[in-house]
Amino acid sequence: MTRILKILAAVGVLLLLVVGAFMFTEPGQDIVLERGARVGVGAASLEGIDGLRVFMCGTSSPLPSPDRAQACVAVMAGDRLFVVDVGAGSARTATLGRIPLEHLSGVLLTHFHSDHIAALYEFNLNSWVAGRAAPLSVMGPTGVDRVVQGTNDAYELDRGYRVAHHGADLLPPELGVMQAREIGPGIVFEEDGLRITAFAVDHAPVDPAVGYRFDYRGRSVAVSGDAVIDESLREGVRGADLLLHDALSLRIVSALEQANAEIGNTRLQRIMADIQDYHAPTGSFDEVVTDLGVAQLAIYHLVPPPRNGIIERIFRRDLPPGTLLTEDGMVIDLPAGSDEIVVR
């Protein structure tokens, strides 16, 4: 028996060597290329979504992170797709995550900090190429028209080059021009059972700023944008199945403030001090779960984004038990007719 096992092991090693060597040949590489290409072009689908699906396109704040894009949350309901904020790198995450951008019904901006709008044109371009059937609607509070017009103007030449290259039949020029829609607190979209409601949030000195709530087939998701917890936010998120809220760790940011002071970097010291009062600190969420009836609290737009397990543990210290610390590419499903929340 021992001899047979040795023979089988030797044969296995030999086969691995042969296969490995084959992969260094052009025919072997061509086989890998062909099969990999088939996998790589596979498209995501909204089929099978009976409820709400959330895809985290970006979970970082402006503080840099090697594996997180800036703020962006994609919400899918039926055959509709909306994106809340479009921070730098988020379009790449969305494309790699194969979210069906041809279904993109609109971009919802909470406010106009750069880390919430930087990838606006990339989402416009990528959804245009994917086959979006109407001009991209970009909704947001007062000022959204300036952001959209400026972006349209900045990329006018780019749109012209792409139409000239691929043809107007593939890329109708009118679908490459975004359309701004100014919104205020209240219902901003209601069709086919999906209701999207904007609510005012406190992100002073940024004003106005809003969050958004999605209600669909008995399930609900609220997205705060950047905000501290005040009465308007409380009313906007009350009873939500899932609340995605920005969060700041005072422990970590205070340590960064002190470290910059010690090395004489007064500019970063001041920035670390300034940001502490206009994001929700991790210790401020207990009432969200206990008093507001939010079933699942999930944290994104992490200030700062944890870079290792120890910092993540420190970040979690003041959060309520069961809080979900989101990551780029995370999918959260809320099936209709259920109170289940599936994270993967």
C-alpha positions in Angstrom: 0.0 0.0 0.0 2.8 2.4 0.9 4.5 1.7 -2.5 1.2 2.4 -4.3 0.8 5.7 -2.5 4.3 6.7 -3.4 3.7 5.8 -7.1 0.5 7.8 -7.1 2.2 10.8 -5.5 5.0 10.7 -8.0 2.5 10.5 -10.9 0.6 13.5 -9.4 3.8 15.5 -9.1 4.8 14.6 -12.7 1.3 15.7 -14.0 1.6 19.0 -12.2 5.0 19.6 -13.7 3.7 18.7 -17.2 0.7 21.0 -16.8 2.9 23.8 -15.4 5.3 23.4 -18.3 2.4 23.4 -20.8 1.2 26.8 -19.4 4.5 28.3 -20.5 3.9 27.3 -24.1 1.9 29.4 -26.5 -0.8 26.8 -27.0 -1.3 26.5 -23.2 -1.5 30.2 -22.8 -4.0 30.4 -25.6 -6.3 27.9 -23.9 -6.1 30.0 -20.6 -6.8 33.2 -22.6 -9.8 31.7 -24.4 -11.4 30.3 -21.2 -10.5 33.4 -19.1 -12.0 35.7 -21.7 -15.3 33.8 -21.5 -15.4 34.2 -17.8 -14.3 37.8 -18.0 -17.1 39.0 -20.2 -19.9 37.4 -18.2 -22.4 40.1 -17.2 -24.2 40.6 -14.0 -28.0 40.5 -14.0 -30.8 41.8 -11.9 -32.7 38.5 -12.5 -33.6 36.8 -9.3 -33.6 40.0 -7.2 -36.9 40.0 -5.4 -36.4 42.8 -3.0 -33.5 45.2 -2.5 -29.8 44.5 -3.2 -27.0 46.8 -2.1 -23.5 46.7 -3.6 -20.8 48.6 -1.9 -18.9 50.5 -4.6 -16.8 52.6 -2.2 -16.4 52.5 1.6 -13.4 54.9 2.2 -13.3 58.6 3.2 -10.8 61.0 1.6 -8.1 59.5 3.8 -6.4 57.1 1.5 -6.8 53.3 1.5 -5.1 50.8 -0.8 -8.2 48.6 -1.2 -11.1 50.9 -0.8 -12.7 53.4 -3.2 -14.3 56.6 -2.0 -18.0 56.8 -1.0 -20.5 55.0 -3.3 -23.5 52.8 -2.7 -25.4 51.0 -5.5 -29.0 50.0 -4.7 -30.9 47.6 -7.0 -34.7 47.2 -6.9 -36.4 45.1 -9.5 -34.9 46.1 -12.9 -33.8 49.6 -11.6 -30.4 50.6 -10.4 -29.5 53.8 -8.5 -26.1 54.9 -7.2 -25.7 57.1 -4.2 -22.6 59.2 -4.5 -19.7 58.4 -6.8 -16.3 58.9 -5.1 -13.0 58.4 -6.7 -12.3 54.7 -7.7 -16.0 53.7 -7.3 -16.7 53.3 -11.0 -13.9 50.8 -11.2 -15.2 48.8 -8.3 -18.7 48.8 -9.8 -17.4 47.6 -13.2 -15.3 44.9 -11.6 -18.3 43.9 -9.5 -20.3 43.6 -12.7 -23.2 45.6 -11.6 -25.6 46.0 -14.5 -24.9 49.6 -15.5 -27.2 49.5 -18.5 -30.0 49.6 -15.9 -28.6 52.7 -14.2 -31.7 54.9 -13.6 -30.0 57.7 -11.8 -27.1 59.0 -9.6 -28.2 60.5 -6.3 -25.7 62.9 -4.8 -25.8 63.6 -1.0 -23.6 66.7 -1.3 -20.7 68.0 -3.4 -17.5 67.2 -1.6 -15.0 65.8 -4.1 -14.9 62.3 -2.6 -18.7 62.0 -3.4 -18.6 63.3 -7.0 -15.2 62.5 -8.5 -16.3 59.5 -10.6 -19.5 61.0 -11.9 -18.4 61.1 -15.6 -17.0 57.5 -15.3 -20.4 56.2 -14.3 -22.0 58.2 -17.1 -19.5 56.9 -19.7 -19.6 53.3 -18.5 -23.4 53.1 -18.4 -23.6 54.8 -21.8 -21.2 52.2 -23.3 -23.2 49.4 -21.5 -26.4 50.5 -23.3 -28.3 52.8 -20.9 -31.5 53.8 -22.7 -31.9 57.4 -21.6 -29.7 60.3 -20.6 -28.3 59.8 -17.1 -30.3 61.7 -14.4 -28.2 63.2 -11.7 -30.2 64.2 -8.6 -29.0 66.3 -5.7 -29.6 69.4 -3.6 -29.1 72.9 -4.7 -25.8 73.1 -6.7 -26.3 69.9 -8.6 -26.8 71.8 -11.8 -23.4 73.4 -11.5 -21.7 70.0 -10.9 -23.4 68.4 -13.8 -22.9 71.2 -16.2 -19.3 71.5 -15.3 -18.7 67.8 -15.8 -20.6 67.8 -19.1 -18.5 70.7 -20.3 -15.2 69.2 -19.1 -15.8 65.9 -21.0 -17.4 67.3 -24.2 -14.4 66.5 -26.3 -14.2 63.0 -24.8 -17.8 62.3 -25.8 -17.2 63.6 -29.3 -14.1 61.4 -29.8 -16.0 58.3 -28.7 -19.0 58.9 -30.9 -16.6 59.5 -33.9 -14.8 56.3 -33.1 -17.7 53.9 -32.4 -20.5 55.5 -34.2 -23.8 57.2 -33.2 -25.7 54.0 -33.6 -23.7 52.4 -30.7 -23.3 55.6 -28.7 -26.1 58.0 -29.4 -24.7 61.4 -28.6 -27.7 62.7 -26.7 -27.3 59.8 -24.2 -23.9 60.9 -23.2 -25.0 64.3 -21.8 -26.1 64.1 -18.2 -29.2 65.8 -17.0 -29.3 67.6 -13.6 -32.4 67.5 -11.3 -32.4 69.6 -8.1 -34.2 67.9 -5.2 -35.1 68.7 -1.7 -36.4 66.7 1.3 -39.3 64.5 0.3 -40.1 61.9 -2.3 -37.8 62.2 -5.3 -38.7 59.0 -7.2 -41.8 56.7 -7.1 -42.4 54.1 -9.7 -43.1 50.4 -9.9 -43.3 50.0 -6.2 -40.0 51.8 -5.5 -40.0 54.9 -3.5 -36.9 57.0 -2.9 -37.1 59.7 -0.2 -34.5 62.4 0.5 -34.1 63.8 4.0 -32.0 66.7 5.2 -28.8 65.9 7.2 -26.3 68.0 9.2 -22.9 68.2 7.6 -22.1 71.8 8.5 -20.5 73.8 7.0 -21.7 71.9 4.0 -25.3 73.1 3.2 -27.5 71.7 1.9 -26.8 68.0 2.3 -29.2 65.0 2.2 -29.5 61.3 2.8 -31.7 58.9 0.9 -34.1 56.1 1.8 -35.2 53.3 -0.5 -38.5 51.5 0.2 -39.4 48.6 -2.0 -41.7 45.6 -1.5 -41.7 45.9 2.2 -37.9 46.3 2.6 -36.0 49.5 3.3 -32.4 50.8 3.0 -31.3 54.3 4.2 -28.0 55.9 3.2 -26.8 58.8 5.3 -24.1 60.4 3.2 -21.9 62.4 5.5 -23.8 63.4 8.6 -24.0 63.7 12.4 -27.1 62.3 14.0 -29.8 64.9 14.4 -33.6 64.9 14.4 -34.0 65.0 10.6 -31.8 62.0 10.1 -33.6 60.2 12.9 -36.9 60.6 11.2 -35.4 59.7 7.8 -34.0 56.3 8.9 -36.5 55.3 11.6 -37.5 51.7 11.2 -35.2 51.0 8.2 -34.1 47.4 7.7 -30.6 48.6 6.8 -28.9 51.9 7.6 -25.6 52.7 5.8 -24.0 55.5 7.8 -20.6 57.2 7.7 -18.5 56.9 10.8 -15.5 58.4 12.4 -13.3 56.9 15.1 -12.4 59.7 17.6 -9.8 57.4 19.1 -7.9 56.9 15.9 -8.3 60.5 14.5 -7.3 62.0 17.8 -4.2 59.8 17.8 -3.4 61.0 14.3 -3.9 64.6 15.4 -1.4 64.1 18.2 1.1 62.3 16.0 1.1 65.1 13.5 1.5 67.7 16.3 4.6 65.8 17.6 6.3 65.9 14.2 5.4 69.6 13.6 3.0 68.9 10.7 0.6 71.6 11.8 -1.5 71.5 8.6 -2.5 67.8 9.0 -2.8 68.3 12.7 -5.5 71.0 12.0 -7.3 68.9 9.4 -7.5 66.0 11.9 -8.9 68.4 14.5 -11.4 70.0 12.0 -13.0 66.7 10.8 -13.9 65.4 14.2 -17.2 67.3 14.5 -18.9 66.8 11.1 -18.9 63.0 10.9 -20.8 60.7 13.2 -18.4 59.3 15.9 -18.5 55.6 16.4 -19.9 56.1 19.9 -23.0 57.9 18.7 -25.0 55.0 17.2 -26.5 53.2 20.2 -29.9 55.0 19.8 -30.0 54.1 16.2 -30.5 50.4 17.1 -32.3 50.8 20.4 -34.6 53.7 19.8 -35.0 54.1 16.1 -35.7 50.4 15.3 -33.0 50.0 12.6 -32.6 46.3 12.1 -29.0 46.4 10.8 -26.5 49.2 11.2 -23.7 49.1 8.6 -20.8 51.5 8.6 -19.2 53.0 5.4 -17.2 56.1 4.5 -14.8 55.1 7.3 -12.7 57.9 8.9 -10.1 56.7 8.7 -10.4 53.4 6.8 -8.7 50.6 8.9 -5.5 49.3 7.4 -5.1 46.2 9.5 -6.9 44.0 12.0 -5.7 45.9 15.1 -6.9 49.3 13.8 -10.2 47.6 12.8 -10.7 46.3 16.4 -10.0 49.8 17.7 -12.5 51.2 15.2 -15.2 48.8 16.4 -14.8 49.4 20.1 -17.5 52.0 20.5 -19.9 50.6 17.9 -23.1 48.7 18.9 -22.8 44.9 18.9 -23.6 43.5 15.5 -22.6 46.5 13.5 -21.5 45.6 10.0 -18.2 47.2 8.9 -18.5 47.2 5.2 -15.9 46.6 2.5 -15.7 47.4 -1.2 -17.5 44.7 -3.2 -19.7 43.6 -0.3 -23.3 42.6 -1.4 -26.2 42.9 1.0 -29.6 41.4 0.0 -32.9 42.2 1.6 -35.4 39.7 0.1 -39.0 40.8 -0.2 -41.6 39.3 2.1 -38.9 38.6 4.7 -36.9 40.2 7.5 -33.7 38.4 6.4 -30.6 40.4 5.6 -28.0 38.4 3.7 -24.4 39.6 3.6 -21.8 38.2 1.2 
